Amino acid sequence: MGYEKFYGIKERPFTITPDPKFFYPDEQHMTALAKVKDAVDGSKGLAVIIGDIGVGKTFLSRKLLDMLTDEEDKYEASLFIVIHHEITATWMLKSIAKSLGVSTPVEDKTGLISQICRKITEIDSQGKKAIVLVDEAHMFQNRGIYEELRGLLNVEVESRKLLNIALFGPPELDKFMALDPPLVSRIGLKLTLQTFTVDSIAGYVKHRLKIACCEKDIFTDDVFPIMHKFSRGIPRLINGICENALLEGFMQNKEVIDVKIIEQVSVDLGLNQSTQEVKDKIDEVAPEQKTKKPDEASQERKRRISFL
């Protein structure tokens, strides 16, 4: 018997892989979704979403993709998750062409750009908005890539941009985008995601338990300030703490997770360290985040997710 049955829940609520159904609709993330969607509707071209590792950028990009693909008559949307930095401009352009529906992308850069331009013009003629979401965009470390993105953003009809691009990445994304200053000047929207407060953590944990069909309070209210202390308000670390706390509570046959258990698992995870050490620890808590592909449900919802 796993802890799910012990606590009377239908599934694990704190898994690492982003699942849009567990999206926590707090003010910050709902505002971000609304602003990015407005940027697309207004054909602002380039949106940049910045946030430290683990604050939920990937989750936000997946949720945004879900929102857009739920309105297929209005948007042609795709998501790229960049998993290494050896990406060439031509490879990126070819991937964008495929995601937009170009059946046979050519191999040369000039031809690819022509194909993309024709395709986004066709999409516009259908009354739809074309948008490409790029998660882990800081992996783009080649000036040529940013120059090509800028070129695509220059394609306009009647003063509206035919392609919208949203880049998600940590603060160092600013450094790499600065390789092409003219692109920076074209940013139509920029947002910075913050870590959770104590109240946000409480709402986040209770929300995910509710989605997992939990009908009782498993965590005592006094654990949330302690959880904030160890996690620094980083959602990915909160997930790690909660997942391990539920397992530990099950093994100790405790129906309620108290401060003692939270402190124990947090120390076991190495979170009682300096801020820099905690940042270094994030990937250890969730090592598969970078490479794990979306589950089968993503295909059922017609997501268009690619890995670069």
DASULZI-V39002 format. One record per run of one state. SS is the DSSP state (h for helix, s for strand, l for the rest). FROM is the first residue (numbers start at 1). LEN is the number of residues. If there is no record, write none. Layout:
ss->(SS | SS)
from->(FROM | FROM)
len->(LEN | LEN)
//
This chain:
ss->(l | h | l | h | l | h | l | s | l | h | l | s | l | h | l | h | l | s | l | h | l | h | l | s | l | s | l | s | l | h | l | s | l | h | l | s | l | h | l | h | l | s | l | h | l | h | l | h | l | h | l | s | l)
from->(1 | 3 | 8 | 20 | 23 | 27 | 42 | 46 | 51 | 57 | 70 | 75 | 82 | 89 | 100 | 109 | 126 | 129 | 136 | 137 | 140 | 143 | 154 | 156 | 158 | 160 | 162 | 163 | 170 | 173 | 185 | 187 | 193 | 198 | 212 | 219 | 220 | 223 | 232 | 235 | 252 | 257 | 258 | 259 | 269 | 275 | 286 | 287 | 291 | 297 | 301 | 305 | 308)
len->(2 | 5 | 12 | 3 | 4 | 15 | 4 | 5 | 6 | 13 | 5 | 7 | 7 | 11 | 9 | 17 | 3 | 7 | 1 | 3 | 3 | 11 | 2 | 2 | 2 | 2 | 1 | 7 | 3 | 12 | 2 | 6 | 5 | 14 | 7 | 1 | 3 | 9 | 3 | 17 | 5 | 1 | 1 | 10 | 6 | 11 | 1 | 4 | 6 | 4 | 4 | 3 | 1)
//
